[in-house]
Amino acid sequence: MLRHFTLIFAVAFLLLIGGMAVLAPLLPLHDPVQMDVMSRLGKPSLTYLLGNDEYGRDIFSRIIYGAQASLAVSLSAAVLAAIGGVALGLLGGYFQGWIENITMRPLDVILSFPPMLLALLAVTLLGPGTGTLTVILAILFIPAYARVTYGEVLSVRNLEYVEAARALGHRSGRILLRTVLPNVAGPILVQFSLVVASCIVLESGLSFLGLGVVPPDSSWGLMIRGARPYMHMEPLGLLWPCLALVFTVFSINRLCDFLRDMFDPKASVAAFTLPGMLAGQRLSRTAHAMSRKAEPDSLLQIRDLTTEISTPRGPIRAIDGVTLQVRRGEAVALVGESGSGKSMTGLSVMKLLPRRIGRIASGEIWYSRGEGENARAIDLAPVPASHFRAYRGRDMGMVFQEPMACLNPVYTIGYQLVEAITVHNNVSKAKAEEMALAELKRVGIPDPERRLREYPHQLSGGMRQRVAIAIALCGQPNLLIADEPTTALDVTVQAQILELLEDIRRTSNIGLIFITHNLGVVAEIADRVVVMYCGQVVEEGSVEEIFYSPRHPYTRGLLASVPKPEDLNSGEKRLASIPGTVPSPLALPPGCRFAPRCSYSTEACSVAVPELEVVTESQAARCIRWKEI
């Protein structure tokens, strides 16, 4: 109740003081500079509602006209500082590197000086006046906005929903304005209230010192300065401008807190849709890449792909010489422990590697476009990021592990679906909304009309994952990469998601790369299995070959660690596990990377570097002893 009362008071006070300040020339107020010498330091009366100052001027009139100067200077300075500071913070936090240096480092110089001292110096050199004061205050508070924005951008720039926006092929400017900025708007609004309050106080302080608003114009700081020597005779003359300052600062802070909650659906259950800020830009559909005639039924061929990540201790190979193939309508499962390179393989294909520290060092990624005799295979490995947007979302889509993280929390489900559709289709908004509804029906969302108007936090985990799948399918891709899409879901919902992916794969004849560590899931959905360890493919084959005749000790260890019904019925409490842990990429063992954990290893395993050897026509293993196993 108190919270609502303070908000009502804040809004009412700001409307009252702001409205009277704007309409002051039209209101029946006394002239703020007209002096009534006989009423000097007069008490409040019907003629002078708040009394008279030391020159006999009407205090009420001077407070209203003083609000014009105080609010105009403070709000103008805060808005100018916000525009400059937020822009610098967005650029520096998102791009980092040399852009961060040129946007953020000069601001440290301004922050090294106390604001009042710097303002005093600038006003002394340039002279007093409202215009000078506005510019000086704006420059002073640009670093405050920039640092808050910079810190918030750093916390969200690598989250899944930002990566999902990149996966859809959005340009950096669109991502900054429509994905990153709305998610950091809350702290910026809070900062705005703090800056306005600080500007009001600074303006009043400088006017109090005679370096702000120039007399005879009215200002709350000038009123405090004039009333101070006479406070023992008439304290009310000092009280009124002080109350105006306090109530104005409080009301602005309270209103900005409310706006922060209203603009952030995560902090409020009330639905609120941000208006579109920029019209979408269509993607370029061309890219400079090598091409050749595609092999029959081949959709994706990865050959000797190596991805490097820069670290302070030197570059590491997140994936090392990976080779695999996905055919049209085929489901290929990538399995292995955490750190084996499964997700990095998917991110390498989608060109979503960490900015500036991740790169494809060598290898080929051949993607087939078209059908029949007209099908062409394009090597995507050398395609620059600026051209790769033509492939993300349209030719290949990606479903991330945690749907709550990859869905943008400040936009409705319908908005995000419509956005994904309009990126890849030249359709009207009404048609896009119709297609969005169809996509929700396609992935089995109940009551899709209502879900379009809801936010991600209002949906269950299973429905959020279905929405993430729907967004990935909006561009009608031929290849879908699902990065552990069932990890955070209960077994019943897992089964539903797996059934949905299987149905989409078969009805649309798309290729599916399913990244998981759950071998039980692999048996249900995959046609072929690729087992990875330390960034390398250690075994690949059909589901039957991997499950019934594994040829690599690591594959056998993974299968042995899966609990079996007979083990549970026999009362066996301890599950089998692979000894040791995955080694650090900075300290890989010589020879076979699995040798230190392998029960079949010999001295030769620590010397010889095993190659991926053909076991059968459809199976291969990276082990020098695969014949004995």
Secondary structure, DSSP 4 states (H G I P E B T S, - for coil): -HHHHHHHHHHHHHHHHHHHHHTGGGS----TT---GGGTTPPP-SSSTT-B-TTS-BHHHHHHHHHHHHHHHHHHHHHHHHHHHHHHHHHHHHH-HHHHHHHHHHHHHHHTS-HHHHHHHHHHHH---HHHHHHHHHHHHHHHHHHHHHHHHHHHTTSHHHHHHHHTT--HHHHIIIIIHHHTHHHHHHHHHHHHHHHHHHHHHHHHTTSSSPTTS--HHHHHHHHGGGTTT-THHHHHHHHHHHHHHHHHHHHHHHHHHHH-GGG-SS---PPP-SPPPPPP------EEEPPTTEEEEEEEEEEEE--TT--EEEEEEEEEEEETT-EEEEE-STTSSHHHHHHHHHT-PPTTTEEEEEEEEEEEESSGGG-EEEE-TT--HHHHTTTBTTTEEEE-S-HHHHS-TTS-HHHHHHHHHHHHS---HHHHHHHHHHHHHHTT-SSHHHHTTS-GGGS-HHHHHHHHHHHHTTT--SEEEEESTTTTS-HHHHHHHHHHHHHHHHHHT-EEEEEES-HHHHHHH-SEEEEEETTEEEEEEEHHHHHHS--SHHHHHHHHTS--HHHHHTT--PPP--SS-PPPTTSPPSS-TTGGG-TT--GGGGTS----EE-SSS-EE--TTTTT-
